[in-house]
Amino acid sequence: MENITASTLMESNQSQLRQLVLENTERIGRQDVIIDKLRMDNSSLSQEMRERYEWLENSRQEHDRSIKAIKECLKVIAQLQKASIIEHKMQIHELKKLFGENSEQMKKSSEKFDREMRKRDENLAREMKERDEKFDREMKEWKEEFAREMKERDEKFDREMKESKEEFAKEMKERDEKFDREMKESKEKFAREMKERDEKFAKEMKESKEEFAKELKESRDETNAAIRRISVEFLGATGHIVEGLAGSAVDKIFKDAGLDLLHYGKNIRPKQPGTNNKMEVDVLLGNDTFIVPVEVKADFTKRKVKRFVRQMEMFRTLFPEYDGKEVIAAIAAINYEGGADQLAHEDGLLVIRVSSDDIFSIDPFDVKTLRRF
């Protein structure tokens, strides 16, 4: 009974070992087929070749891991065999103790089993050693052959890439030279045309300016009179709108408040060509240190305060001519609705108030705490 169990265990281990060897042999066969296919396609030096090389390298690594797993399995099988033999010997020893001197037949059977097991172990070890040596030789030859092929392909690829780069560089140089010639000719032609147009435009503008100046001079007095009349009517209708008063009064109240500023102008727009920003500075004051844009409204709401702050955040971009000076901002109005004046103080703005009697006053401020834009 014990002999049958040990024999069955050995046969099962040998069957598993044969199955592992068979699977490994099939895997090597599949790799040989892949290698033969790669040899047939070795004329193609492309990204697909590199991907196949990476795949083969991964397969080789997987194969190495399989070999390692097989060796580990063999080691386990050997340990199991050794454990089985030791267990069998212990069982034989127990049987000898039970049957004593009358167990001669059992002793012979045990010795026969031991001889058979040793013989099987020796044969199995010899076969596995021969197979491992053969497999190592084949893998070494395959690696050397594959390395030679890949080296030759890499050298060929490098040569072709070098030739392609030289040819491409030559073509690009010719195209650049041709483009430079065409651009030079185009620039010269464009410069001649622009010069002719500028001369013609300057002549036309000179004639137009002279005619316009003459017409403007004739209508200036009439226009100014009409503007003054309309302004007076408009200011009277809206309760003396602040826009008409700020230009001459704001600079004075700043001086009265201890900030000596000069009046730079009214309704100033950015000088940058092509800007889409519609910002217009109602009154602009300044000195050697500060620039103070003033936004003038009849009524200021919180929404208008926020809109003015957003515009001031773009002031330096739109008015680069004032770069190097500190920029603070002020608002002026008759009415501040819904806490608009408090919001302006919180945003670091100067707040100017206009009474119904056209009297301007400025809220107390500290220049150091005002916001710089």
C-alpha positions in Angstrom: 0.0 0.0 0.0 2.8 2.4 1.0 4.8 1.4 -2.1 1.9 2.1 -4.4 1.4 5.6 -2.8 5.0 6.6 -3.2 5.2 5.3 -6.8 2.0 7.1 -7.7 3.4 10.3 -6.2 6.6 9.9 -8.3 4.7 9.2 -11.5 2.5 12.3 -10.8 5.6 14.5 -10.3 7.3 13.1 -13.4 4.0 13.7 -15.4 4.0 17.3 -14.2 7.6 17.7 -15.1 7.1 16.3 -18.6 4.1 18.6 -19.1 6.3 21.7 -18.1 9.1 20.5 -20.4 6.5 20.0 -23.3 5.0 23.5 -22.7 8.5 25.0 -22.7 9.4 23.2 -25.9 6.2 24.4 -27.6 7.0 28.0 -26.5 10.5 27.7 -28.0 8.9 26.4 -31.2 6.6 29.4 -31.4 9.5 31.7 -30.8 11.5 30.0 -33.6 8.5 30.5 -35.9 8.4 34.2 -34.9 12.2 34.6 -35.4 11.9 33.0 -38.9 9.1 35.4 -39.8 11.2 38.3 -38.6 14.1 37.1 -40.7 11.9 37.1 -43.8 10.8 40.7 -43.0 14.3 42.1 -42.1 14.1 44.5 -45.1 11.6 46.7 -43.2 13.3 49.2 -40.9 10.4 51.0 -39.3 8.6 51.5 -36.1 7.0 48.1 -36.5 10.4 46.5 -36.4 11.3 48.2 -33.2 8.0 47.2 -31.7 8.6 43.6 -32.7 12.1 43.8 -31.2 10.6 45.0 -27.9 8.0 42.2 -28.1 10.7 39.6 -28.6 12.7 41.0 -25.8 9.7 40.7 -23.5 9.1 37.2 -24.8 12.7 36.3 -24.0 12.3 37.8 -20.5 9.1 35.8 -20.1 10.9 32.7 -21.3 13.7 33.3 -18.7 11.1 33.6 -16.0 9.5 30.3 -17.3 12.9 28.5 -17.1 13.4 29.9 -13.6 9.9 28.6 -12.7 10.7 25.2 -14.1 13.9 25.0 -12.1 12.0 26.0 -9.0 9.5 23.3 -9.8 12.3 20.7 -10.2 13.7 21.8 -7.0 10.3 21.3 -5.3 9.9 17.9 -7.0 13.4 16.8 -5.8 12.5 17.9 -2.3 9.2 16.0 -2.5 11.1 12.9 -3.8 13.5 13.2 -1.0 10.7 13.6 1.5 8.9 10.6 0.0 12.0 8.4 0.2 12.6 9.4 3.8 8.9 8.8 4.6 9.1 5.4 2.9 12.2 4.4 4.8 10.5 5.4 8.0 7.6 3.2 7.1 9.9 0.3 6.2 11.6 0.8 9.6 8.2 0.6 11.3 7.3 -2.5 9.4 10.6 -4.2 10.4 9.9 -3.4 14.0 6.4 -4.9 13.6 7.2 -8.1 11.8 10.7 -8.7 13.1 13.0 -11.3 11.6 10.0 -12.9 9.6 9.8 -9.8 7.3 12.6 -10.8 5.0 10.4 -10.5 2.0 9.4 -7.0 3.0 13.0 -6.2 3.4 13.8 -7.4 -0.1 10.8 -5.5 -1.5 12.0 -2.4 0.2 15.5 -2.8 -1.1 14.2 -3.4 -4.6 12.0 -0.3 -4.3 15.0 1.8 -3.1 17.1 0.6 -6.0 14.3 1.4 -8.4 13.8 4.8 -6.9 17.5 5.6 -7.0 17.7 4.4 -10.5 14.7 6.5 -11.5 16.2 9.5 -9.7 19.5 9.1 -11.5 17.9 8.7 -14.9 15.6 11.7 -14.3 18.5 13.9 -13.0 20.6 12.9 -16.0 17.8 13.6 -18.5 17.1 17.0 -16.9 20.7 17.9 -16.9 21.1 17.0 -20.6 17.9 18.9 -21.5 19.0 22.0 -19.5 22.5 21.9 -21.1 20.9 21.5 -24.6 18.4 24.3 -23.9 21.1 26.6 -22.6 23.2 26.0 -25.7 20.3 26.7 -28.0 19.3 29.8 -26.1 22.9 31.1 -26.2 23.1 30.4 -30.0 19.7 32.1 -30.5 20.7 35.2 -28.5 24.0 35.5 -30.3 22.3 35.2 -33.7 19.6 37.6 -32.7 22.1 40.1 -31.4 24.1 39.9 -34.7 20.9 40.4 -36.8 19.8 43.4 -34.7 23.3 44.9 -34.8 23.3 44.6 -38.6 19.8 46.1 -38.9 20.7 49.0 -36.5 23.8 49.8 -38.6 21.7 49.7 -41.8 19.0 51.9 -40.2 21.7 54.4 -39.0 23.2 54.6 -42.5 19.8 55.1 -44.1 18.8 57.7 -41.5 22.1 59.6 -42.1 21.6 59.6 -45.8 18.0 60.7 -45.4 19.0 63.5 -43.0 21.7 64.8 -45.4 19.2 64.7 -48.3 16.5 66.5 -46.3 19.0 69.1 -45.1 20.1 69.7 -48.7 16.5 70.1 -49.8 15.7 72.5 -46.9 18.7 74.6 -47.6 17.7 74.9 -51.3 14.1 75.8 -50.2 15.4 78.4 -47.7 17.6 80.0 -50.3 14.7 80.1 -52.8 12.4 81.5 -50.1 14.9 84.2 -49.1 15.3 85.3 -52.7 11.5 85.4 -53.2 11.0 87.3 -49.9 13.7 89.8 -50.8 12.1 90.4 -54.2 8.7 90.7 -52.6 9.9 93.1 -49.9 11.6 95.3 -52.5 8.5 95.3 -54.6 6.3 96.0 -51.6 8.6 98.8 -50.5 8.4 100.5 -53.9 4.6 100.2 -54.0 4.3 101.5 -50.4 6.6 104.4 -51.2 4.6 105.4 -54.2 1.3 105.0 -52.2 2.8 107.1 -49.3 3.8 109.9 -51.6 0.4 109.9 -53.3 -1.4 109.7 -49.9 0.8 112.4 -48.4 0.0 114.7 -51.4 -3.7 113.9 -51.1 -3.7 114.4 -47.3 -1.9 117.7 -47.6 -4.5 119.0 -50.0 -7.3 117.5 -47.8 -5.9 119.0 -44.6 -5.6 122.4 -46.2 -9.2 122.2 -47.4 -10.4 120.7 -44.1 -8.6 123.4 -42.1 -10.2 126.1 -44.1 -13.7 124.6 -43.5 -12.9 123.9 -39.8 -11.8 127.4 -39.2 -15.0 128.7 -40.7 -17.3 126.4 -38.6 -15.3 126.3 -35.4 -16.9 129.3 -33.8 -20.3 128.2 -34.8 -19.7 124.6 -33.5 -18.2 125.8 -30.1 -21.2 128.1 -29.6 -23.6 125.3 -30.3 -21.7 122.9 -27.9 -21.8 125.4 -25.1 -25.5 126.1 -25.6 -26.3 122.3 -25.7 -24.0 121.7 -22.6 -25.8 124.4 -20.6 -29.2 123.1 -21.5 -28.1 119.4 -20.8 -26.5 120.3 -17.4 -29.6 122.2 -16.4 -31.9 119.4 -17.3 -29.9 116.7 -15.3 -29.2 118.7 -12.2 -25.8 120.1 -13.2 -24.3 116.8 -14.4 -20.8 116.2 -13.0 -19.1 115.6 -16.3 -19.3 119.3 -17.3 -17.8 120.5 -14.0 -15.0 118.0 -13.2 -12.4 119.2 -15.6 -11.8 122.5 -13.8 -12.7 121.6 -10.3 -11.1 118.2 -9.5 -7.5 119.3 -9.6 -8.3 122.2 -7.2 -9.8 119.9 -4.6 -6.7 117.6 -4.7 -4.5 120.6 -4.1 -6.8 121.7 -1.2 -6.4 118.1 0.2 -2.6 118.3 0.1 -2.0 116.4 -3.1 -0.5 118.8 -5.7 -1.5 117.5 -9.1 -1.5 119.0 -12.6 -4.4 118.7 -15.0 -3.3 116.5 -17.9 -6.6 116.5 -19.8 -10.1 115.2 -20.3 -11.7 112.3 -22.2 -8.3 110.6 -22.9 -8.2 107.4 -24.8 -5.4 104.9 -25.3 -2.9 105.8 -28.0 -2.1 102.2 -28.9 -3.2 101.3 -32.5 -5.5 98.4 -33.0 -6.8 98.2 -29.3 -10.4 97.1 -28.9 -10.7 98.5 -25.4 -13.2 101.3 -25.0 -11.7 102.7 -21.8 -11.8 106.5 -21.7 -10.4 108.6 -18.8 -12.8 111.4 -18.0 -10.2 113.5 -16.2 -6.5 112.7 -15.8 -4.3 114.4 -13.2 -0.7 113.8 -12.2 2.7 114.9 -11.1 6.3 113.5 -11.0 5.2 110.6 -8.7 1.5 109.9 -9.2 -1.0 109.5 -12.0 -4.7 109.9 -11.0 -7.4 108.9 -13.5 -10.8 110.2 -12.4 -14.1 108.5 -13.5 -17.0 111.1 -13.4 -20.6 110.1 -13.2 -23.8 111.8 -12.2 -24.7 108.6 -10.2 -22.4 105.8 -9.1 -23.7 102.3 -8.3 -21.7 99.3 -7.0 -21.8 97.8 -10.6 -20.3 101.0 -12.0 -17.6 101.0 -9.3 -16.7 97.3 -10.1 -16.6 98.1 -13.8 -14.2 101.0 -13.2 -11.9 98.9 -11.1 -11.7 96.3 -13.9 -10.8 99.0 -16.3 -8.1 100.4 -14.0 -6.5 96.9 -13.8 -5.8 97.3 -17.5 -4.6 100.9 -17.3 -0.9 100.3 -17.4 -1.3 98.0 -20.5 -3.4 100.6 -22.3 -1.4 103.6 -21.2 2.3 102.5 -21.2 3.4 106.1 -21.5 2.8 106.5 -17.7 5.0 103.5 -16.8 7.3 104.2 -13.9 4.7 106.3 -12.0 2.3 105.2 -9.2 -1.3 104.9 -10.4 -4.1 105.6 -8.0 -7.8 106.1 -9.1 -10.7 108.3 -8.1 -14.4 108.5 -8.7 -16.6 111.7 -8.7 -20.4 111.8 -8.5 -23.4 113.6 -7.1 -25.1 110.5 -5.8 -23.6 107.2 -4.5 -26.4 104.6 -4.5 -26.6 101.4 -2.4 -23.2 101.9 -0.6 -21.2 102.4 -3.8 -19.0 105.0 -2.0 -18.2 102.4 0.8 -17.3 99.8 -1.9 -15.0 102.4 -3.5 -13.3 103.0 -0.2 -12.8 99.2 0.3 -11.3 99.0 -3.2 -8.8 101.7 -2.3 -10.3 104.5 -4.5 -10.5 108.2 -3.8 -14.1 109.3 -3.4 -15.1 112.8 -4.6 -18.6 114.2 -3.9 -20.4 117.0 -5.8 -23.2 118.9 -4.1 -26.2 120.4 -5.8 -24.4 123.7 -5.7 -21.5 122.4 -7.8 -19.2 122.3 -4.8 -16.6 119.5 -5.0 -15.3 117.8 -1.8 -13.1 114.7 -1.3 -13.4 112.1 1.4 -10.5 111.9 3.9 -7.7 109.6 2.6 -4.2 108.4 3.3 -2.0 108.2 0.2 -0.1 105.3 1.7 -3.2 103.1 2.0 -4.7 103.8 -1.4 -4.6 101.0 -4.0 -1.9 101.1 -6.6 -2.9 99.9 -10.1 
